[in-house]
Amino acid sequence: MLTDCHQASVLISQASERRLSLTERARLHLHLGVCRACRNFAADLPVLGKAARALAAGLPQSGAEEGAGVEPRPGTKG
């Protein structure tokens, strides 16, 4: 059964917290092979996590001004 984007995003998030099973890794790998949006999410997740941890700690973010450094990826709406 092919993983949909919602299932893939859950697996991507869980992969940073635990080791995925062989089946989960295979399903995610297959999905990422055909889904650019989920590949982008997987690439952006570490940055999002770092920003969330900094906000939770109350630290200012460099470039955190509204819209600073935020540009839509080519081929996406933004």
C-alpha positions as CSV (number, residue, x, y, z in Angstrom):
1,M,0.0,0.0,0.0
2,L,1.4,3.3,-1.1
3,T,1.8,6.0,1.6
4,D,-0.2,9.2,1.2
5,C,1.2,12.7,2.0
6,H,-0.4,12.7,5.5
7,Q,1.0,9.4,6.4
8,A,4.4,10.4,5.0
9,S,4.5,13.6,7.0
10,V,3.8,11.6,10.2
11,L,6.6,9.2,9.3
12,I,9.0,12.1,8.5
13,S,8.3,13.7,11.9
14,Q,8.5,10.4,13.8
15,A,11.9,9.6,12.1
16,S,13.5,12.4,14.1
17,E,12.2,10.8,17.3
18,R,12.6,7.1,16.7
19,R,14.0,4.6,14.3
20,L,11.3,3.7,11.7
21,S,10.7,0.0,11.0
22,L,12.0,-1.4,7.7
23,T,8.4,-1.4,6.3
24,E,7.9,2.3,7.3
25,R,11.3,3.3,5.9
26,A,10.5,1.5,2.6
27,R,7.0,3.1,2.3
28,L,8.4,6.5,3.1
29,H,11.3,6.1,0.6
30,L,8.9,5.1,-2.2
31,H,6.6,8.0,-1.4
32,L,9.5,10.5,-1.3
33,G,10.6,9.2,-4.7
34,V,7.4,10.5,-6.3
35,C,6.3,13.4,-4.1
36,R,8.2,16.7,-4.3
37,A,6.1,18.4,-1.5
38,C,7.0,15.7,1.0
39,R,10.7,15.8,0.0
40,N,10.6,19.6,0.6
41,F,8.9,19.0,4.0
42,A,11.6,16.4,4.9
43,A,14.3,18.9,4.0
44,D,12.7,21.8,5.9
45,L,11.8,19.9,9.0
46,P,15.2,20.3,10.8
47,V,15.0,24.1,10.2
48,L,11.5,24.2,11.6
49,G,12.5,22.2,14.6
50,K,15.4,24.5,15.3
51,A,13.2,27.6,15.0
52,A,10.6,26.0,17.3
53,R,13.2,25.2,20.0
54,A,14.6,28.7,19.8
55,L,11.1,30.2,20.2
56,A,10.3,27.9,23.1
57,A,13.5,29.0,24.8
58,G,12.7,32.6,24.2
59,L,15.7,33.3,22.1
60,P,15.4,35.8,19.2
61,Q,15.9,34.5,15.7
62,S,18.2,36.3,13.3
63,G,16.1,37.1,10.3
64,A,12.9,36.5,12.1
65,E,11.4,39.7,10.9
66,E,8.1,39.1,9.1
67,G,8.8,37.5,5.8
68,A,12.6,37.7,6.1
69,G,14.3,35.0,4.1
70,V,11.0,33.3,3.3
71,E,10.6,32.6,-0.4
72,P,8.3,30.0,-2.0
73,R,10.1,27.1,-3.6
74,P,10.0,27.0,-7.4
75,G,6.9,25.3,-8.6
76,T,4.9,25.9,-5.3
77,K,2.3,28.5,-4.5
78,G,3.5,31.1,-2.1
